[in-house]
């Protein structure tokens, strides 16, 4: 019996995992930027995702791997995977077929917005319909900000 290949060591070295060995994985619709869901990946789930082109997650409750869409038919075809600056979160840009949420909804984030009442939130102000994409130099305005990471 041959052992499955491991995640590329150069990629594995960049990951900052939870004590359980997991990394948060945000699934985002590649062409619209819509945030679809948050799942968890360990090294093996990430390896499978990168090598098959379909999202594989680790179920913390069932303690098993699951490929998005194998049961529901609501498949996530991987377009790209990026690691954040801290190495603890993956952004998986996908082409979502059907709903991403286990409820069947398109996104897991449609349960309603929470009220923002702080001064920066300007109570009563409507959220913009869309945000302009960050272009080159967009980070320059926050280069001096020290927020302690994510």
Order of alpha helices (4+ residues) and beta strands (2+ residues): alpha-beta-beta-alpha-beta-beta-beta-beta
